[in-house]
Amino acid sequence: MKVSDPAAKMVVGLGNPGPQYRLTRHNAGARVVEAFAAKYGWSFKSHRSFKSLLAKGSIFHRDVYLVFPQTYMNLSGEAVAVCLEKMKVRRRDLLVVCDDVSLSLGEMRFRARGSAGGHNGLKSIIEHIKTNEFNRLRLGIDRETQKNELADYVLAKFAACEESAVEEMTAAAVRAMETWLEHGIDRSMNLFNVKKKREKRNP
């Protein structure tokens, strides 16, 4: 795969590989990145040396790489580090899309940096790229409803009654990705984070 120019962006959708995990809560991030690729007609291809499925396209006058690590969630950093190095993408041009049990289903939050917050995929990325200074888009999967152990909860599929909310969140997250790609993290946080807070204050 051709090495990108310095202005390229990379979006990583976190999840576990394999059809048995595709519709689980833990794969919410990968689901969004797949939806983005489908919208623009970009195809994922397996690249063993990158430990990932990769898709590449151009939007807003820049190259964009979409990455779905095939290392399983707790080793996601291995794939992300390789992709960043080989594609020569800057850390500040990385967006990681992932699930978040601390947010209600349908909520989204952009962050410019931060800790892993107990998320094994983010923890692995921080360890392997040696910084927590990268953008992330967190997707709510609603821990309030869980009655089982957390590991069992995130590896379970969404309930049928939740699917419409998941589809709405996925579509909204694709739009959020587009905003990040065109305008960057500050504009994205202003548009999406503040909007959610206002909705809560004015139901």
Buried (B, 14 or more C-beta within 10 A) or exposed (E): EEEBEEEBBBBBBBBBBEEEBBBBBBBBBBBBBBBBBEEBEBEBEEBEEBBBBBBBBEBEEBBBBBBBBBBBBEBBBBBBBBBBEBBEBEBBBBBBBBBBBBBBBBBBBBBBEBEBBEBBBBBBBBEBBEEBEBBBBBBBBBBEEBEEEEEEBBBBBBEEEBEEBBEEBBEBBBEBBBBBBBEBBEEBBEBBBEEBEEEEEEE
